[in-house]
Amino acid sequence: MLVIKSAEAPRFELPGVEFSAIASPSRGSSQVCTWRLTVAPNRASDAPHILDRDEIFMVIAGRLEVSGELLEAGDALVVPAGSPITVANPDAEPAVAHIAIAAGFEATLADGSKLSPPWAQ
């Protein structure tokens, strides 16, 4: 078993979004990736991206709009593989969610480029 302390989790930042890497192949999980997603207040959606695996959003604080669905703390959303994904925070407080997805996934960005994000490595 491997314990991953929150304070020691690698963090990755994009404008208005922080990814706190929890489990991934480089952190002891060969089959599942998880991370904590923190979205800044009043952050609009970026262009949609598409994943090749199902992705699960579990909101733990605030509210998130994921692909047009408004989620509150305690809500979960399963985004099927191949569906466009957008994420926004419509509120004045940060929103926090835990994300789970199969390891080895790949994202296709709006410009057609492919990405395997560093927080899931």
Buried (B, 14 or more C-beta within 10 A) or exposed (E): EEEBEEEEBBEBEEEBBBBBBBBBBEBEBEEEBBBBBBBEEEBEBBEBBBBBBBBBBBBEBBBBBBBEEEBEBEBEBEBEEEEBBBBBBBBEEBBBBBBBBBBBBEBBEEEEEEEEBEBBB
